[in-house]
Every structure is written in C-alpha cells, then in structure tokens.
Amino acid sequence: METAATHSFSSRQFTAHVAQAKRHANSRPVFISDRGTPTHVLMSIEEYKRLTGGGETLRAALAMPAAADDFEFDAPKARIGLRIPSFGDDE
C-alpha cells in the first residue's frame, strides 16, 4: 500500500516509533495497519483542516447566527395518539 505519497506502519511499528510516524505525517499521510489491513490514518492538523473545510465545529455550523433573522419557522404541533398494542392474541 505504500507509495511515494504515503508511508505505512504496522500497529507494533507505530507503537515503537510514534515520533518517526509523526514526522512522516507532517508531509504525507501515514497508514497504520492491524494484521495487514489499514485501520487508521495519521496526518498533520493542517491537512485535516484542509480536508474538513477549515475545522469549523458542528456547533458553529448549526448556530447560523447571520441566518437567524432571515426566516420564520412555526413548527406544527405534534399529535401523538396512544393505543394499546396488539400482539396477535384475540384474548
């Protein structure tokens, strides 16, 4: 799986050489594998932010402070009817 743009460590190698893996991750993704199957990717925080769109938090994205006054929303009243469940017995 290793190419010029990536580097791979087994879990055991990663545990023994964390500093080396972090150095590699500054310039390219580092794949960490368990029993030969890639399970994790280590990358720099700059690369992570680039991939996720700058690192905006979910809370900030949902808050939408600028859009709060742009529309009105009246949620309909929930109508929940209660009934006795039928389990297939005619008793």
Protein Blocks (a to p, Z undefined) as FASTA:
>chain_A
ZZfkbccddfklmmmmmmmmmmmmmmoccdddeehiafbdcddfklmmmmnonopafklm
mnommlmmmpccdddddddddddddehiaZZ
